[in-house]
Amino acid sequence: MTTFVITVPGTFVTEVPDTSLATLKGALAKRHTDVSRSEGLDLLTLNDDGTFSIRLEVEATDRYEAELEAAELVSTALRETGIPAQDAPLGAPVVTGIDSDL
């Protein structure tokens, strides 16, 4: 297994309260560990225009599996935070880091 840092972009199309953002960060915090922190990456970056990027670490056998898992984790966290999918459409996840023992 390889540790991938995946960036999942999206856009909040409605105003999201700070409390919801804090809850979202808390829900995803366990996926923001050593690799992304050592690279100085923030878990959630929110821009003035409502666009955002969430960076997660996932263990997977390949890039495709890692991207799918990250997108599902973000979708689930948004839903559990009370942010409907139509209020935060996601873009294509991308690999932004890899940590492997190879």
C-alpha positions as CSV (number, residue, x, y, z in Angstrom):
1,M,0.0,0.0,0.0
2,T,1.0,3.5,-0.7
3,T,0.1,6.7,1.0
4,F,-1.3,9.3,-1.4
5,V,-2.1,12.9,-0.7
6,I,-5.2,13.7,-2.8
7,T,-6.6,17.2,-3.4
8,V,-10.4,17.3,-4.0
9,P,-11.5,20.7,-5.4
10,G,-15.0,22.0,-5.1
11,T,-17.2,25.1,-4.9
12,F,-19.6,26.2,-2.2
13,V,-22.6,27.6,-4.2
14,T,-24.3,28.9,-1.0
15,E,-22.9,30.5,2.1
16,V,-21.4,28.0,4.5
17,P,-21.3,29.0,8.2
18,D,-18.0,28.9,10.0
19,T,-19.4,26.3,12.4
20,S,-20.1,23.9,9.4
21,L,-16.6,24.5,8.1
22,A,-15.2,23.6,11.5
23,T,-17.3,20.5,11.7
24,L,-16.2,19.5,8.2
25,K,-12.5,20.0,9.2
26,G,-13.1,17.9,12.3
27,A,-14.7,15.1,10.3
28,L,-11.7,14.9,7.9
29,A,-8.9,15.7,10.4
30,K,-7.8,12.1,10.9
31,R,-7.0,12.0,7.1
32,H,-4.6,15.0,7.4
33,T,-1.5,13.3,8.9
34,D,2.2,13.3,8.6
35,V,2.8,13.6,4.8
36,S,0.5,16.5,4.2
37,R,1.5,18.3,7.4
38,S,5.3,17.9,6.7
39,E,4.7,19.5,3.3
40,G,2.9,22.4,4.9
41,L,-0.5,21.6,3.3
42,D,-3.7,22.9,4.9
43,L,-6.6,20.4,5.2
44,L,-9.1,22.9,3.8
45,T,-8.3,26.0,1.7
46,L,-11.3,28.3,1.1
47,N,-11.1,31.1,-1.4
48,D,-13.2,34.3,-1.5
49,D,-15.2,33.1,-4.5
50,G,-16.4,30.0,-2.7
51,T,-14.0,27.6,-4.4
52,F,-12.2,25.2,-2.0
53,S,-9.6,22.5,-1.9
54,I,-9.5,19.7,0.6
55,R,-6.3,17.7,0.9
56,L,-6.5,14.2,2.4
57,E,-4.2,11.2,2.8
58,V,-5.4,7.8,1.8
59,E,-3.8,4.4,1.7
60,A,-4.4,2.7,-1.6
61,T,-2.8,0.3,-4.1
62,D,-2.9,2.8,-6.9
63,R,-3.7,6.4,-7.9
64,Y,-7.2,5.6,-9.2
65,E,-8.3,3.8,-6.0
66,A,-6.8,6.7,-3.9
67,E,-8.7,9.3,-5.9
68,L,-12.0,7.4,-5.7
69,E,-11.6,6.9,-1.9
70,A,-10.8,10.6,-1.3
71,A,-13.8,11.8,-3.3
72,E,-16.0,9.4,-1.3
73,L,-14.6,10.6,2.0
74,V,-15.2,14.3,1.1
75,S,-18.7,13.6,-0.2
76,T,-19.6,11.7,3.0
77,A,-18.1,14.4,5.3
78,L,-20.0,17.1,3.5
79,R,-23.2,15.2,3.8
80,E,-22.6,14.4,7.5
81,T,-21.9,18.1,8.1
82,G,-25.2,19.0,6.6
83,I,-24.0,20.4,3.3
84,P,-26.0,18.9,0.5
85,A,-24.1,17.7,-2.6
86,Q,-25.8,20.3,-4.8
87,D,-24.5,23.1,-2.5
88,A,-20.9,21.9,-2.8
89,P,-20.2,20.3,-6.2
90,L,-16.8,18.6,-6.3
91,G,-14.3,18.6,-9.1
92,A,-12.0,15.8,-10.1
93,P,-9.6,14.6,-7.4
94,V,-5.9,14.7,-8.1
95,V,-2.8,13.2,-6.6
96,T,-0.6,15.9,-5.1
97,G,1.8,13.7,-3.1
98,I,2.9,10.2,-2.7
99,D,4.8,8.5,0.1
100,S,6.0,5.0,-0.6
101,D,8.6,2.6,0.7
102,L,9.5,1.6,-2.8
